[in-house]
Amino acid sequence: MLFNAPLSVDRADRLIERLDLSPADRVLEVGCGRGALLLRLVHRWRCSAIGIDIDDAAVKAAQAQASQTELAVDFRCGDAKMMAIPQVDLAICIGATHAYGLGAGAWENTLRVFSRLVRPGGMMLIGEGFWAAPPAPAYLKFLGDSPGIEKTHHENVSSARRLRLLPLHAEVSSRDEWDAFEHEHHQAIKRAAAAQPGDDVLQQRQTQSQAWREGYLKWGRTTMGFGFYLLGVPAVNAHAVPQ
């Protein structure tokens, strides 16, 4: 699983191509994981970047990948909310808006934080879930208190516009991307559990993963969506994002 999101290599490359960066630009990714997307982006545009994630093992893997290249990427482990981050030209967060809160506040919190971190005239690229169809009550009960999806695709774009951001482009994951993501995620947990049959935590994760897969097949496949939103930060101070 290259990206921890329903994102194919082809779509990732198309999104990266849209960014039209320069070597002088600086990029931030919050929730960078193993760094696959950020390393790909920096390789294409030869800019500099900072990647942040709370998963120490993922960050170490990203650092190991970066050390084999000459790319200017600084991978850091920690809570992005607690870090001093310099202003950037592009901020990215793919499927990790929970870094700035849970539930309904996560999306708009991320937009507000990024609006302060990104220079006027810069951009943000955010991957966020949305309801592709109204969720069944049984599915909401299955997901629990923080389902990670709060809005429709249109509502995601509209709320960004209300915060005076400029919707530059939006697209959504395909069913094939969702199926591949869910399958690969489930298989990775199965392999880990099979490799350590005496690890009760891994066995519990496998049980939970199987339940999640059943929920995805029963409800999620036709109910969940995932959007990629390229948003511009206004260059004029009069259009600053409300705090």
C-alpha positions as CSV (number, residue, x, y, z in Angstrom):
1,M,0.0,0.0,0.0
2,L,1.9,3.0,-1.3
3,F,-0.4,5.7,0.0
4,N,-2.6,5.5,3.1
5,A,-5.7,6.7,1.2
6,P,-7.8,5.6,-1.8
7,L,-5.2,7.1,-4.1
8,S,-3.7,5.5,-7.1
9,V,-0.2,6.3,-8.5
10,D,-1.7,7.7,-11.6
11,R,-4.0,10.1,-9.7
12,A,-1.2,11.1,-7.4
13,D,1.0,12.0,-10.3
14,R,-1.8,14.0,-11.9
15,L,-2.4,15.9,-8.7
16,I,1.3,16.6,-8.3
17,E,1.5,17.9,-11.9
18,R,-1.3,20.4,-11.2
19,L,0.8,22.1,-8.5
20,D,3.3,23.9,-10.8
21,L,5.9,24.5,-8.1
22,S,9.4,25.9,-8.4
23,P,12.7,24.8,-6.8
24,A,12.4,27.9,-4.5
25,D,9.0,26.7,-3.0
26,R,8.7,25.0,0.3
27,V,6.0,22.3,1.0
28,L,4.5,20.9,4.2
29,E,2.7,17.6,4.6
30,V,0.9,16.8,7.8
31,G,0.2,13.1,8.2
32,C,3.0,12.2,5.7
33,G,3.2,8.6,6.8
34,R,6.1,6.9,5.0
35,G,6.6,9.9,2.8
36,A,5.6,8.3,-0.5
37,L,3.6,11.3,-1.8
38,L,6.0,14.0,-0.5
39,L,9.1,12.3,-2.0
40,R,7.3,11.9,-5.3
41,L,6.3,15.6,-5.3
42,V,9.8,16.8,-4.4
43,H,11.4,14.6,-7.0
44,R,9.1,16.2,-9.6
45,W,9.5,19.8,-8.7
46,R,12.9,19.8,-6.9
47,C,11.5,22.0,-4.1
48,S,12.2,21.6,-0.4
49,A,9.7,20.0,2.0
50,I,8.8,19.2,5.6
51,G,6.9,16.0,6.4
52,I,5.3,15.4,9.8
53,D,3.7,12.3,11.3
54,I,3.0,11.0,14.8
55,D,3.9,7.4,13.8
56,D,7.6,7.0,14.7
57,A,8.1,3.8,12.6
58,A,6.5,5.5,9.5
59,V,8.8,8.6,9.9
60,K,11.9,6.4,10.3
61,A,10.9,4.6,7.1
62,A,10.4,8.0,5.3
63,Q,13.8,9.2,6.6
64,A,15.4,6.0,5.3
65,Q,13.9,6.5,1.9
66,A,15.0,10.1,1.8
67,S,18.5,9.3,2.8
68,Q,18.9,7.3,-0.4
69,T,18.2,10.4,-2.5
70,E,19.5,13.9,-2.7
71,L,16.0,15.4,-2.2
72,A,15.6,18.2,0.3
73,V,13.0,16.6,2.6
74,D,13.0,17.0,6.4
75,F,10.8,14.2,8.0
76,R,9.8,14.9,11.6
77,C,8.0,12.8,14.2
78,G,5.5,14.6,16.4
79,D,2.3,16.5,16.8
80,A,2.0,19.1,14.1
81,K,0.0,21.3,16.5
82,M,2.9,21.5,18.8
83,M,5.6,22.3,16.2
84,A,7.0,25.6,15.0
85,I,6.6,25.4,11.3
86,P,7.9,28.1,8.9
87,Q,5.6,29.6,6.3
88,V,5.2,27.4,3.2
89,D,4.0,27.8,-0.4
90,L,1.9,24.6,-0.3
91,A,0.4,22.6,2.6
92,I,-0.8,19.0,2.2
93,C,-2.9,16.8,4.4
94,I,-4.3,13.6,2.8
95,G,-6.7,11.7,5.1
96,A,-5.2,13.2,8.2
97,T,-7.3,16.2,9.2
98,H,-7.8,14.5,12.5
99,A,-4.4,16.0,13.3
100,Y,-6.3,19.2,14.1
101,G,-9.4,17.7,15.8
102,L,-12.0,15.0,15.6
103,G,-15.5,15.1,14.2
104,A,-17.1,18.1,12.5
105,G,-14.2,20.5,13.5
106,A,-11.4,18.6,11.8
107,W,-11.9,19.8,8.3
108,E,-12.4,23.5,9.1
109,N,-9.7,23.5,11.8
110,T,-7.3,22.2,9.2
111,L,-8.3,24.9,6.7
112,R,-7.8,27.6,9.3
113,V,-4.4,26.3,10.4
114,F,-3.2,25.9,6.9
115,S,-4.4,29.4,6.0
116,R,-2.0,30.7,8.6
117,L,0.9,28.5,7.5
118,V,0.6,29.1,3.8
119,R,1.8,32.3,2.3
120,P,-0.8,34.6,0.7
121,G,-1.2,33.4,-2.9
122,G,-0.1,29.9,-1.9
123,M,-2.1,26.6,-2.0
124,M,-3.3,23.7,0.1
125,L,-4.1,20.2,-1.1
126,I,-6.3,18.3,1.3
127,G,-7.7,14.8,1.0
128,E,-10.9,14.3,3.0
129,G,-13.8,11.9,3.2
130,F,-17.3,12.8,2.3
131,W,-20.7,11.1,2.2
132,A,-21.4,10.0,-1.4
133,A,-24.9,8.9,-0.3
134,P,-26.9,9.4,3.0
135,P,-25.5,6.9,5.5
136,A,-27.8,4.3,6.9
137,P,-28.5,4.6,10.7
138,A,-27.0,1.1,11.1
139,Y,-23.8,2.2,9.4
140,L,-23.5,5.3,11.6
141,K,-23.9,3.1,14.7
142,F,-21.3,0.8,13.3
143,L,-18.8,3.6,12.8
144,G,-19.3,5.0,16.3
145,D,-19.0,8.6,17.6
146,S,-16.3,9.9,15.2
147,P,-16.9,8.4,11.8
148,G,-14.3,10.7,10.1
149,I,-16.8,11.9,7.6
150,E,-19.1,14.8,8.3
151,K,-20.0,16.5,4.9
152,T,-20.9,15.8,1.3
153,H,-18.4,16.6,-1.5
154,H,-20.3,19.8,-2.2
155,E,-20.3,20.8,1.5
156,N,-16.6,20.3,1.7
157,V,-16.0,22.7,-1.2
158,S,-18.7,25.2,0.1
159,S,-17.2,25.3,3.6
160,A,-13.8,26.1,2.1
161,R,-15.4,28.9,0.1
162,R,-17.1,30.3,3.2
163,L,-13.6,30.6,4.8
164,R,-12.7,32.7,1.8
165,L,-10.4,30.1,0.3
166,L,-10.4,29.7,-3.5
167,P,-11.5,26.3,-4.8
168,L,-9.0,25.6,-7.7
169,H,-9.7,22.0,-8.4
170,A,-11.6,19.0,-6.8
171,E,-11.8,15.4,-7.8
172,V,-12.8,12.1,-6.1
173,S,-11.4,8.6,-5.7
174,S,-12.8,5.9,-7.9
175,R,-14.5,2.7,-6.7
176,D,-11.4,0.8,-7.9
177,E,-9.1,3.0,-5.8
178,W,-11.4,2.4,-2.7
179,D,-11.5,-1.3,-3.3
180,A,-7.7,-1.5,-3.7
181,F,-7.1,0.6,-0.6
182,E,-9.5,-1.4,1.6
183,H,-8.2,-4.7,0.3
184,E,-4.5,-3.8,0.8
185,H,-5.1,-2.4,4.3
186,H,-6.9,-5.6,5.4
187,Q,-4.3,-7.8,3.8
188,A,-1.4,-6.0,5.6
189,I,-3.1,-6.6,9.0
190,K,-3.7,-10.2,8.1
191,R,0.0,-10.7,7.2
192,A,1.2,-9.1,10.4
193,A,-1.2,-11.2,12.5
194,A,-0.1,-14.4,10.7
195,A,3.5,-13.6,11.3
196,Q,3.0,-13.2,15.0
197,P,0.2,-15.6,16.1
198,G,1.0,-15.1,19.8
199,D,0.5,-11.4,19.7
200,D,-2.9,-10.7,21.2
201,V,-2.9,-7.1,20.0
202,L,-2.4,-8.1,16.4
203,Q,-5.0,-10.8,16.6
204,Q,-7.5,-8.2,18.0
205,R,-6.6,-5.8,15.1
206,Q,-7.3,-8.6,12.6
207,T,-10.7,-9.2,14.1
208,Q,-11.5,-5.5,14.0
209,S,-10.2,-5.3,10.4
210,Q,-12.5,-8.2,9.3
211,A,-15.5,-6.4,10.9
212,W,-14.5,-3.2,9.1
213,R,-14.2,-5.0,5.8
214,E,-17.7,-6.4,6.2
215,G,-19.0,-3.0,7.0
216,Y,-17.3,-1.5,4.0
217,L,-18.8,-4.2,1.7
218,K,-22.2,-3.8,3.2
219,W,-22.5,0.0,3.5
220,G,-19.3,1.9,3.0
221,R,-18.5,1.0,-0.7
222,T,-21.6,2.9,-1.8
223,T,-21.8,5.5,1.0
224,M,-18.2,6.8,1.5
225,G,-16.4,9.0,-0.9
226,F,-13.0,10.6,-0.8
227,G,-12.2,14.0,-2.3
228,F,-8.9,15.8,-3.2
229,Y,-9.3,19.5,-2.8
230,L,-6.8,22.0,-4.2
231,L,-7.5,25.4,-2.5
232,G,-5.9,28.8,-3.0
233,V,-5.1,31.2,-0.2
234,P,-6.1,34.7,-1.3
235,A,-3.1,37.0,-2.0
236,V,-5.0,40.1,-0.8
237,N,-5.1,40.6,3.0
238,A,-8.7,41.8,2.8
239,H,-9.7,38.3,2.0
240,A,-7.9,36.7,4.9
241,V,-9.5,33.5,6.3
242,P,-11.7,34.2,9.4
243,Q,-10.0,32.8,12.5
